[in-house]
Each structure stands twice: as C-alpha cells, then as structure tokens.
Amino acid sequence: MSASHYPTNFGVFMAPFHKIGVSPTVLFERDLAIIEMADRLGFQEAWLGEHHSGGHEPIGSPELMLAAASRTTRTIKLGTAVNSLPYHNPFLLAERLVMLDHLTHGRAMMGFGPGQLISDAYMLGIDPATQRDRMLEAADVIMRLLRGETVTEKTEWYDLREAKLQLRPYTVPELDVVVAAVTSPSGPVTAGRLGIGMINLSASSPVAFEALRTHWGVAEREAADHGRTIDRRNWRLSAITHIAETEEQARQDCAYGFEEIWNYLAHISPLPASTKPDVEGMIDEAIESGSVLIGTPDTAIELIRKLADQTGGFGSFVTTLTDFTAFDKQKRALELWAEYVIPEFRGQLQPIREHNSWVRNGEWKEQTMAAISAASEKYAQRTTAAP
C-alpha cells in the first residue's frame, strides 16, 4: 500500500471516560490540560463528547469546554464528538457551532450522532426508537443552515420559520462536519447524502473493524446518488489505546482504572462484557479481541497500517483516551505518540534515517582525516620555509 493511503493527521478523543470518585472540577482541568499538551506536541485534532448521565462521562456541553481550550491552544482543531442531535433544536446548535468557529478562528469541527446513552434520552422524554430519524432530520437542517440556506420546516419536535443564521461560519468554504459511525451503514449513508466526513469509533473492535471494509464504498455510492462529493481525507478512525515504553509497562499502567471503565463500557456500548475474574485477565481478553490497543508505539504503528489495509486509506487517526491509566501515564502516552507514531506517518523520520545511513556508510571520515593531514602538512611546510 502506498504511503498516501496512511493517515497524516492525528487527534485525541475524550468522551471522556473518567473514574468516579475524583472531583469533576479537577477532571475538567485535566481534560483541558490534555488538549493543551496535544496542541504543543503537534496533534492536529481534539474531540470531546456530550453525555448527560452515567457518571463516567461528565461533559454535558463540549462546546463550552472547547471554547475554554481555544484560549490556551494555537493550532489544534477542536471538535464535538459527538453532539447528540435529537437533544437539540438544530437551529440553536448550528448557531453555537458557528460561534465556536469564530472564537477559535476557524478551528471548530462538529461531529454528530443520534445519542448513545438511552438514559439521556429517557430524561429528555425522547423515544429511543425515534433518535436516528431525528438525527437525520436535524443533520439535514444544520447543513443547510451552515451552507447559507433559509429553512422553513416543521416536525413533531421543532418548528423553524424562515430560519437563517445571522453569522456565517468563520471557516471557508464550510465548517468541518462529521457523522459518527461504528458498525451499521447509517453513518456512511448520512456522510454520503450530506457530503460530509465520518468518524468511526471503536474501529479496532472485531465487528467495527469488519464493517470498515465496506463503509467508504457505501458513503461514495450515496454521495453519487445525491450529487455530493466526499474525500477520504475527511474520514477519521478512532480506537481506545494506551501505549508505554514496553507492553508490560502499558499493562501495568492500566491496572489503575481498566476494570471500572471496561465494566461501564460493557453496559453502554457494543464492546463485550468480560468473563474474566481479575483485571489482568480482562486486559488480556480485550487486547486479544482487538477491542483495545494496549502496547507500545510499534504496536500503534502496526494497528494503523492494519486499519489502512482494511479501509483502503483514511485521513486521520484519533486515539481514544480513558482513565484506564492515571493522568501522568496518559500524558506520557501522548508524548510517545508524538515522538514515534505521528512522525512515522507524516514522513518526518525517513529522511533523517536516510541521511544517517548516507553519512555512516560514506567515506566522509577518511576525507576529513585526509583534509586534516593535508592542512597539517601545509602548515609544517610553511613554518619550515620561514627564515
């Protein structure tokens, strides 16, 4: 596979999955610190989720967090992953994202989905069976608004009358928007129909990994049917990861919070519940199934190449961070991504290796020594000839 098929952009995604029992204020500050650190280390994107119940994912308004992050970062793009569209009036949500785009000087991104936690929908009086249809309704309206249209549309849950954004996005030609996908074709269908990007979550898990084989083809066919164009560079894949200097160290790091977070994920996501009696067995099981990556930078590089082979190519890899590990271990993992993984795919290491090999294998030392000898001999001759 050619290098062009590999991702050249990298990001971090935090739902976030935090351990319970720590001050939420402290956790929010740590989330912001991770984004600031990712910006300094050269990551291209940071994504935050929206959830309203469960305790482990305490951010109810990713836009507010991202606005705060924009004040202390310089280049990293900041996205919602994802806004749950059935929970919002589409006009008001579009306005908030455009405002974020202005505050960030064009670094805002919007990810959307139907809403993952049924408990969120219950509190809002929303029938879960309606969420995907409502997501499609709202997404269509939001894209029309972002593209400058005036929208008059009434449904059972919103009524828009000549609605038009008074602010256009800062980003030209349009705000970067993606739809979430895991295994079903609904994400690719939506991406193609609206002409937007896609972010596949839990991409390394067995069922999701298999779905990657067909997802982009579905999106391309849908785009062609609706007169849209889409670009693989706007396709993002995300997987839960933790890397350390050695695989043994990575596993030890995950003893901190793996059991608590993994048991929670088993209740809210397609990831399988563990049958193992101890955390070591749970970690082994999750790694062997492909549901998570816990290893080294080399392990991460291998996974990304495997994902590229499976998909035919994608634009960005986004590592999902969790409280499997303590805060300091998460920061070290980010450093390892920046030191070894990201430059491998952005083409920054090969020229250095080639120059090193060129210099080490050449006759440069012999020429240097010859030049030194010649200079010394010339000086000796000059001093000998002097009166």
N, C-alpha and C positions, 0 to 999 in steps of 0.2 A: 504494500500500500504506500502511496506517495505521501511525503510529509504534509502536503496540502490537505490531506484528509484528517489530520490530527488537530485537536483544538489548540488555539493560540491565546485564548482568553481564559482566565481563571477567576473563580469567585468563592465566597464563603456564604453559606446559608445557615441561618439560625431560626428555628421555629419560634422561639428557642426551646430546647428540651433541658429544663433545669431540675436539679434535685429540690425536693421540698424540704423546708426547714431552714432555708437561708433567706435573709432579708431581701424582698423584691427590689428595694432601692439599690442594694449592693449589686444584685444581679443585673439590673438595668445598666449600672455604671460599667460593669464588666462587659456587657454586650457592646456598649459604645466603645470601650477600650479595644475590643477585638477588631471592630471596624476601623478604628484609627490605626491600629497596628497593621492590618491588611493593606491599608492605603499606603503606609510608609514602605511596606515590603514589596509593593508593585503588583498587588492583585488588582484586577480590573473591575470587579463587581462585588457588592454585598447585598444580601437579600434577608428580609425579616418577615416572619409570618404574622397572621392575625388569628387569634383564638380568644374565646370568651369563657371557657370552663376547663375543668380538668386539673388545674393547679400547676402542672408542669410547664405549661406554655403561657406565660402571664402577659404577653403583649397584646392588648386589645386594639391598639392603633399604631400600626407600623409606620404610618406617615409621620406621626409626631416624633417617633424615635429617629427616623431617617432625617427629619428636619434638624434635630439636635446633632446628629452625626455630621451633617453637612457643614456645620460651623467649625469643625475641627479636622476636616479632611480636605484634600486638594483635588485629586483626580479620580478617585474611585466612584463608579456609578452606584446608585442607591435604589434598590427596588423592593416592592412589596411582593412577597411570595408566601401566600397569595392573599389578595383581597377576596373575601367571600361575597360574591356579587349579590346573592339573594338577601343579604342582610342590609343592603344599602339602596337608597334611591340613586339610580345611575347618574342623574344629573349632578347631584351633590358630590358623589365620589369622583366623577370626572373633574369637577372644579378643584377638589382637594389635590388630585394628582397634578393638575396643571400648576397649581400654586407651589407644590413641591418642586416642580420642574424649574420654576422661576427662582425659587430660593436656592437651588443647587446649581444655577446657571447651566442647565441642560444635562444634569447628571441623574435625573429621575428616571426610573423604569417602573412599569406596572405589570405585575403578574396577577392573574385572576383564576378563580376556580369556583366550584359550587358550594364549598364549605365542607370541611372534613368531619367535624365533631357533631354528631346528632344531638348531643346535649346543648350545643349552641343554638341549633335550630329550634329545639324544644322551648328554650327560654324565650325565644322571639316569636313563638306561636306559628312556626313555619312547618308545613308538612314536608318531611324529607323527600317524599316522592315527587315533589314539585321543584326541588332545588336545581337539578340540571337544566330543566326547561327555563327556569327563571334566570339561570346564569347565561344561557344563550340569548334570551331577550335583552338582558341588561348589557351584555357584551356588545351586541349589535348597536344599541343606542349609544354606548360610550364611544365606540369607534367613530360613529357618525358625528358625534359632538366634537371629538378631538380633531376630526378632519374638516371642521368648519361648517357642518350642516345645521340647519334648523329642524328640530324634531318635534312633531306633534304625534303623541302615541299614548293610548290608554290601555292599561291591562288591569287585571284584578288587584295588582299590588302597587302600581304607580300610575300617575296621570300627568303627562307632560304636555304643555300647551305653548307652541312656538318657542320651545326651549332652545336657547343658543348661548354658548359660552361667551362671556364678556372678555375673557382672556384667552388668547390662543397659546398653545404650548411654547415654551422658550426654544425647545428643540425643533430644528428644521431638518427634513420636511415634516416629521411627526414623532411623537413620543414613542419610545421603545416599549412595546406591549407584548406579553407572552401569556399563553394559557398553560395551566398545569396539566400534566398527563402522567399516568402510571402504567396501566395495562390496557384499558378499554380504548376503542377508536374514537371516543368522543372528543378527546383533546386534539388529535390530529385533524379531525373533521372541522373543528372550530378554527384551528390555526389556518387551514386552507381556505375556509369560507370567508374569513375576515382578512386574510393576507397579513397575518402577524406571526410572531415567533412562538416557540414552545419550550417549556422546561419539563423534562421527565425526571420525576422524583424517584428515589429508591431504585435507581437504574441498574444497580448490580444484583438486586434480588432476582431469584430464578424466573419468576413469571414475568416481571417487568423487563428483564434482560431479553427474554424470548420475544416480547412484543416489539422491542426496538427494531427487529428485523424488517417489520412492515410499516412502522409508524410514519416514516417520512414519505413513503410512497402513497399512503392514504392522504396525507396533507397535500402532496403535489397534485393528485387527481382532483381533490376537492377544490383546490385553488384554480386549476384549469377550468373546471365546470363553472366557476363563479367569476371568471375573468380577473383573477388575482395572481400576483407573483409572490413567491416566498423564496427564502435564501437559507441554506444550511448554516450559514454563519450566525443566524438568529436561533439556532437550535442549541439548547443547553441541556446537559445531563448532570444529574446530581446523585451522589451516593454518600451514605454515612461512613465516615472514615476517622481513623486516628493513626497517626504514624509517629514513630520514635526512631532512635538510632539503631535499635535492634528489635526484632519481633518479640523477644522475651520482655524487653522493657515496655513495649506497647501494650502487651497483655497485662503486665503488672499495673500499668497506669490505669487500665480500665476496671480494675478491681474497685476503684473509688465509687463508681456510680452505675456500672453496667447493669446490674441486676434490677435496680429500681427503675431505670429508664427503659430497659428492654421489656420488662413486665408491663409498663404503661403502653409502650408501642404495640404490644400484642393485643391490647384492648381497643385501640383506635385505628389500626392500620392493617393492610393485608399481610404484614410481616407475621410469621408463625409464632405461636406461643412455645416457649421452651419446655421440654420434658426432662431437663437435667436437674439434679438435686442441688448443685452448687454452681457458683459463679464461674469457676474455671471451665466446667462442662458447658455452661451456657455460651461462653465466649467461643469455645471450640466449635460448638454447633453452628453458631451464627457465621463464623468465618468459613467453615466448610460448605455451608449452603450458598455462600456468596451474598448473603443479606447485608453484610458489613465488610469493610476493609479495615483490618487492624494489622499493621505491619510496619514496613519501612518505606523510605522514598522509592526504592526499587520496586516494591510491591505496588505502590501507587502508579508508577510509570507503566508497569505491566497491565494493570487494570484499564488504564486509559487507552492503551493500544488495543486491548481486547474489545473495549467498547467501540472504538473506531472501526475495527474489523466487522463488528456486528451491525453497525449502522450504515457503513459506507461513508462516514465522515460527519462531524458536527463541529460547532464553533466554540463552545465554552464548556469547561468542566467546573462544576460548583461543588465544593466539599461541604457536606452537612456536618456541622459541629454539634456536639451534645455534651452533657455533663457525665458521659461515661468516665471522663477524667477530670481532675482538678484543674482550676483556672490556669495555673502555671504550666501544666502539661499541654493544655490547648494552645497556649502561646508558643511553646517550643515546637509543637506540631506545625503551626503556621510558618515558623522560621524554616523548618525543614522543607516545606512545600516551596517556599521562596528560594531557598538555597539550591535545591537539587531538582525538583519536579518541574516547576514552571520554566526555568531556562532550558530544560531539555526539549520542551515542545515549542518554545519561542525561538529556537535556533541560536541561542546565545553561547552554548558550550562547545559546539562542534568546531567553530573557527579557532577557539582557544586551544582545543586538543590538537588540531591540525598544525598550528604554529609551534606548539610544544614539540610535536613529533618532528617537524621540519628542522627545528633548531638542534634537537638532541641527536638526530641522525645525520646531520650535515658535518662538513669538515671545518666548522666555524672556529673551533678551539685551535686546530692546527694553524689556521690562517692568523688567528690572534697571536699565537706564540711566535709565528714567523715574523709578524709585524713588530712585535716587541723586540725580537732578536735583531731585526734589521735596524730599528731605531737605536738600540744599544750600540751596535757596531758602528753606525754612522757617527754617534757621539764620540765613541772611542777614537775613531779616525780623526775627527776634528780636533780633539784635545791633544792627540799625538803630534799632529802637524803644527800646532800652535808654537810660536817661538818661546 
